[in-house]
Amino acid sequence: MAIALGIDLGTTNSCAAVATPTGVEFILGSRAERVHPSIVAFPGSGGVVVGADAKRYRLTEPTSVIHSAKRFIGQNIRAPLVQLALTGIRYKVTEGPNQQPIVTVRDRRMTMPEISSHVLLYLKRCAERQLGNAISDAVITVPANFTDAQRTATKEAGRLAGLDVSRLINEPTAAALAYGFGRNQDQVICVFDFGGGTFDVSILRINGEIFEVLASDGDFFLGGDDLDRALAEVLAAECSRHLNFDPRQSPVLMMKLMMGAEAIKIHLSENDAAEGEIDGIDLPNGQVGSLPFALSRQQFEELIGGYINRTIEVTKQVIAQAGLSPTAISDILCVGGSTRIPVVRHRLAEVFRREPNISINPDEVVAQGAAIQAGSLSGAIIAGTGMGARDAVITQAHSPLIYGGPAGGRAKPQAALVRPILLDVNPSTLAIQTAGGYAERLLDKNSPIPIERSRVFTTARDNQTRVEIDCCRGESRRYSENEPLGKLVLEELPAKPRGDLKIEVSFRVDADGILHVKAADAESGQRQEASLHVIGAPTAGDQA
Amino acid sequence: MLLWARRITGMKQLTPHQLLEIAPDAGLDVAQEAFHKIARLAHPDLHRTGLDPEDLELVTTAYAMIANAYQTYRTHVMATQRLPKIDVGVEPGAANAVASANAVPATPSGAPPVTTGVAGAMSSKALIYYRKAELCLKRGDLRGAMLQLKMAIGTDPGSTFLRTALHEVEAEVLKGP
């Protein structure tokens, strides 16, 4: 039986797990750590180093340590937010073919999927060593608001790592699955996923084995990294005041301040004040200085207030989109390391008028959900792998081997096999450009996937044999205010007077959240060529 | 399962509620339950290992069509729920709605007999504004109600009923808080 791995491929940290008959087993790194930094280093001495070991190179070789690759994977490098994110990194990123970002370390050029594939390969190898079996299949989680190109690129990363990606699932949905699988209840929950680089909120209805996402939204460029950066900027200002030297010029120093800021942030989640010194600051005159700091929790909360307000605002919007009132939600799951910040939990409690659920491990729950889905899709179903089932496992401990039921027992094995069904949604409205620069909606945000909808197009000129349709994603009525997705091209059309040809184009968003198009002549049913050129996505010819 | 999928994919002309096999005026919860019922049987994930690729594609297409029907139905219901309910026709007591919502005792003098209701007192377009005015009054937003009533009079200048209603609201505003 093939073992399928569930992988939470995060911006700052990744985590992997497999579903076993008695529970979810986490994949450990060389120091028995469950959480692996999503960092890939290409040290000058050669080779590729991934995970906790790669972190060490951050200070010695900041330009050859690739972190936060998830912020750029499948992105159009010309997008304004991508340009902004590029100012926060120290390695070199340039524009490659199809407007995709390319990382250059010394003379080595790599696409973002290649970088992420190193992380996936590392997790795959750790898993193979730990389980003693070859791993071929995986379920990878992505932020709920990931675009088509980002999803395609993530799948590509999986393929490069030698994994057959059987499904991409949304991170909040995975968390809900880990929380609710085996509970057998009917309830509505909210998943608040505030991770290292991205932010998502989903409202789900759990109805027995069905997990239906009612609404989901988020901000792709909002995470713990931004909080660190805000604090690092303050430290940098302090530094120029105390030491008469602006560290913003120096990549190494800014990295050091970022690391210091992260440590202060974590300290302030447990304590009311942080005080100390950041040592080893190399000054331009050759001396080594140190930067004293003192920060209270309240000061930190004021500093990050804008970011937290944004998350709360999105949360309120999502509740409204689901057509619910905050009190109709019976549990709030906190996922992602940034939810450890007390003010985040406090603000959530204000919105929902109940304390958020903090009994789950915010770093691991997503990988746990991915593992359950991986086990379910590969056919090896697993009683007792969810959170709710943990207690139940004890009483059933003798029975729930993979195919359920004790050997020779009267219970039908099939009866025990209740697979979870995830009804996930399309993260943003897909639209096409129409005359006058307007955007015509094709598929609404929060539609259940997989979904298929068809639309009839026609030609605008006589004997036209090729039609190009601009596609975009976003909520605006004006095409130019939305994010361009790519071009839909219909080719080899029969020459006919304008308007005579009716081409039925069906748009399908598959269970991975990736858009596919098919076209057929509406009258004859004859198939037409249709393709969607997605900007920023890796093209087939990119890799050797 | 395959029979079901062939049946669904073969019937492109069906309306969303027919595909979901629910009543045309069923509520959201009924639609959701119907969709869950189909998902429990036909979600493509349940058939990944049991069907060959061609049949799986057929089931996926059928399921995707159902998903589209559910989304269309849900959007439709949510959109109509947001608007105030407009019952054109007999609605006893509706003529007093403006008055009672604002605790003004007088019935509009120009109001038609109760049996025909407010719907008979103005054009259907004006009625939409009138309903909005009622909603404003329920919120205690007198000025908003005045605006809506003026809009109503704009679309149906001949309605004495609307003019009377506007006078009453204006009188309330003048009284002040």
Chai-1 contact restraints between the chains, C-beta under 6 A:
chainA,res_idxA,chainB,res_idxB,connection_type,confidence,min_distance_angstrom,max_distance_angstrom,comment,restraint_id
A,N207,B,H36,contact,1.0,0.0,6.0,A-B,restraint_1
A,I210,B,H36,contact,1.0,0.0,6.0,A-B,restraint_2
A,G379,B,T49,contact,1.0,0.0,6.0,A-B,restraint_3
A,I421,B,A39,contact,1.0,0.0,6.0,A-B,restraint_4
A,I421,B,H43,contact,1.0,0.0,6.0,A-B,restraint_5
A,S447,B,Q71,contact,1.0,0.0,6.0,A-B,restraint_6
A,P448,B,A67,contact,1.0,0.0,6.0,A-B,restraint_7
A,P450,B,T60,contact,1.0,0.0,6.0,A-B,restraint_8
A,P450,B,A64,contact,1.0,0.0,6.0,A-B,restraint_9
A,I451,B,A64,contact,1.0,0.0,6.0,A-B,restraint_10
A,I451,B,A67,contact,1.0,0.0,6.0,A-B,restraint_11
A,I451,B,N68,contact,1.0,0.0,6.0,A-B,restraint_12
A,E452,B,A64,contact,1.0,0.0,6.0,A-B,restraint_13
A,E452,B,M65,contact,1.0,0.0,6.0,A-B,restraint_14
A,E452,B,N68,contact,1.0,0.0,6.0,A-B,restraint_15
A,R453,B,N68,contact,1.0,0.0,6.0,A-B,restraint_16
A,R508,B,A64,contact,1.0,0.0,6.0,A-B,restraint_17
